[in-house]
Amino acid sequence: MVRSWGRRRDVSADGPSGAAGRLADRRVAVRLTGVTRLFGEGPTAVRALDAVSVGIGSGTFTALMGPSGSGRSTFLHCAAGLDRPTSGEVRLGAQDLSALGETGLTRLRRTRVGFVFQAFHLLPSLTVEQNITLPLRLAGRTADAAWFDHIVSAVGLRERLARFPAQLSGSQQQRVAVARALVTRPEVIFADEPTGALDPETARNVLGLLRQAVTDLHQTVVMVTHDPAAAAHTDRVLFLSEGRLVDEMTAPGAGRVAALLSELRGTT
C-alpha cells in the first residue's frame, strides 16, 4: 500500500461502491469493474492489471500515471476496446464491451471513441481536411458542417485545411490528430502520451487544446502520461503500480504529482 494524499488506501479495493461508485450521481463515461489482464499462462503469467475498479465521469480530463510497467497503457487499451480483459467488466456508457464481437468493437472505436497517439498517424497523401474527416469516411458518414467548422476553429486549422502533413509543424500535425479524434463527436478521447515526442512549448499548446476540448467542447479525455507538468492540466490523476490502482489526486499540481510518482517508483 502506498501512502495516499489524504486517504491512505488502495483505490482498487474500493470496488464499484468506492472509487467507481462515488461517480454514481453523475454520468459515467467509462467504468472498469474488477478488471484483470493477464499476459501468458501458468506461474509465469504477467498480471498487467489486477482487479481494477474505477469510474471516469463524463466531461472530465483524467490522467493515468505510474512507474514503468504499472499497467497504465494496458488500462487505456482495455478501456478503449483495443484489448480485452482476462476478467472483469468494461463499460463505455451503458455498453458492456465484452458483449461486442470484433466487428462491434471496430464500429464502436470508429464512432464512439477518439484516439490521439504520440505518433500523429496522419496519411501524407491526404490534406488536413481529408485527414480530419477520415474516420467519418471509413464509417460511411459525412461530416456535420457546423461541428466540423466548430472544431477546426477551436484547433486553429481553418487556414491550413488544404495543406498536406509535410507542410505542417509538429504542433500543427498533433492539432490535426486532435481534430480527427473530435470529428465523430466521441464519448471519450483516449490519448496515449500525446506530448511525448513534442518540445515543451508545443506540448503545452497540445495540452491546452485537450483542456479546451473538455472545458469548451464538453468532451471526456483519458490520457496516459509520464509527465507531471502534463498531469497538471487535468482534473484528476489515477496512479497505478504493479497493475493496481493505488491512489488518485484531484486538482493535481506538478509538484505533488512528481512527489507521489517518486514515492511509487521507490516501492516497486
N, C-alpha and C positions, 0 to 999 in steps of 0.2 A: 504493500500500500504506500503510495507516495503522499507526501504532505500536501493537503489541498488548501487553496486560497480561501480560508474562512469556513471550510466544510469538513476536511479530513475524512474523506470517504471515497469509495470506488464507485464511479458513476455507473458502470455496467451492472453493478449489483443491485441497482435500484429497480431494474426491470420496468415493465410497462407502467407501473404505478408511480415510478420515480422520475428519472430524467426525462423519459418519454411521456409519462403521464402528466407531468406538470404543464404540458402544452395542450392538454385536452380541451382547455377553454378557448382555444383559438384554432384556426385551420392549420393542420399539419401537412406540409408539402411532401416530406419524406419521413418514414418511420421504419426503423430497424428493431426487431424484437427477437432477442435470443440468437442473434446471427453468429454462426461459427463457420469459418472457412479453413478447411484442411487441404494441404498440398501433399500428395503422396499417401502411402498407406502403412499401417502397422506401426511399430515403435519408432520408425524414422520419419513419420509424418510430421510436417511443419504446420503448426496451428497459427495461421496468419491473423485470424480473427477468433476471439474466444468469448462467446455468449454476449455479444454487444447489443445493448438495447438503448435506443435514444430516438427522440423525435426532433425534427427540424421545422420550425414554423415558417409558414408562407410569408413572403415579403421580408425575409431576413438575409443577412450576409454572414455565413459561418465559415470559419477556417478549421481545417483538420491538420493537427501538428503532432510531432513526436519524433523520437530518435530514429535513425535508420533501422528499418526492419520492424517498426512499430505496428504496421498494418494500415497506415493511413491511405495508401493507394489502393489496397485491397478493399477498404471501406468504400472508397469512392466508386470503384468498379462494380461492387455488389449493389450499391445504392442506385447506380445509373443503369443497371441492367446489362452491363458489359460482361459480368461474370455472375455465376450462380453460387449462392452459399451452400455449404455442405448441409447445414441445418439452420432452422430459424426462418423468419419471415421478413421480407422487404416489401413495403407498400409505397407506391407513388400515388399520393392522394388516397383514393379508395381502392386502387388497383393492386391486388396481390401479384407481384411479378412472377412468383412460382407457378401461377396458373396459366402463364403465357408460354407458348412454344417459341421456337426461334423466329418464325415469321412474325408472330405477335410482338416479340421483343424488338425486332428490327423496325416494325411500324411505330412502336412506342418511342424508340430513340429518334426516329425521324420527325415525329410530330409533337411529342410532349416533353422532350429533353433537348437541351442545347449543350454543346461542348466547346471549351476553349482549352487548348493544349499549349505546352511550352513551344513546340514547333507549330508554325502557323497553319500548315496543311492547306495552303492556297494552290489552286491549279494555275500554273504560269500562263497557259494559253487562254484563260478567261479574264475578262475585265473585272474591275472591282464590283460593279453591279452584278455581273454574272456569278461571281464567287459568292456574293451575299445571298443571292436567290437560289443557289444550287440545291439546298435541302428541299425547297418547295418543288423544284423541277423534278427531283428524284421521287418525291411523293405524289407527283401528278397534280400539283396545286399551283395556283397563280398567286402572286403577291397581292396583298391588300395595299392599295396605293397609298392610303393615308398612313397606315402603320409603317410602310417602307420609308416614306418621306420623314416620318417622325424619328425613326431610329437612325437614318442617315444623317439627319440634322444633329441628333444627340451625340453621335460619334465623330462629327466634324468631317464627313467624307463627301459632302454634296458636290464639291468642285472636283472630285477625283474619281467619279464613277466610271469614266471611260478609260482610265489608266489600267495598266497591267501591273501585277505584283512587283516585277523587277523595277518599276518606276517609282516605287514607294519606299519610304524609310521603314525601319523595324517597327517603330511605334505605329505608323500608319497601317502596316500589314496586320499587326495584332488588333488594331481597331476594326479592320475588315473581318477578322475572325470573331470578334465580339458581336459585330452587327449580324454576321451569319448565324451566330448562336441565338440571337434575339428574333430573327425574322419570322420564325414559326410560332411566335408567342408561346414559348415553352413554359411548362410549370416550374421547371428547375433548370438552372445553368450549372453544370459541373465544370470546374476549372482545375486542371492539374498542372501545378507550377507555372501559371501563365506568365510570370515575370522572370522565370529562371534564366532565360537567355538574353535579357534586356539590360541595358545600362541603367543606373539608378534613376536618372531623370525620366527616361522612357517608362520604367517600371512604375514610377509614381503616377504618370499620366494614365497608364492602363488600369491601375488600381482605382484611380479616381473615376474612371469610366465604369468599372464594375460597381463601385459605390453608387454612382449615378443611376445605374440600371436598377438598383434596389430602391433608392430613395425617390427617384423621379418616375421610373417606369414600373415600379411595384413588382419587380422580378424577385425570385429567390435564387441566391448564389451559394454554392458549396465549393470551397476552394482548398486544395491541398497546397501547403506552402511550408518551407523550412525557415522563412524569413520573418523575424519578429516585427519588423517595420511593415511588412505586408499585412500581417495579422492585425496590426493596429487600425487598419481601415475597416475591420469587420465589426459586427455586433456581438459575436460570440466565438470563442475558440474551444474546440474539443480536443483534448490531449489523449493520445494513445501511447501505450507502452506494452510491448510483448503481446500484442493482439487484443489488449483490453482497454476499454475506455476508462481512464483513471482520474480524469479531472476535467473541469470546464471553467471558463472565465468569461464573464460578460464585461462589456465596455473595456476591452483589453488595451493596455498600453504596451509599447515595445519593450520597455524595461522589465515590466512584470512578466511578460511572456518569455523574454530571454532568461530570466532568473529561473522560472519553472522548467523550461527546456533543459537548462544546465543541470538542474536537480534530477530530472528524469534520466539524462544521459549518465549521471553518476550512479543510478540504481540499476542500470541494465548491463 
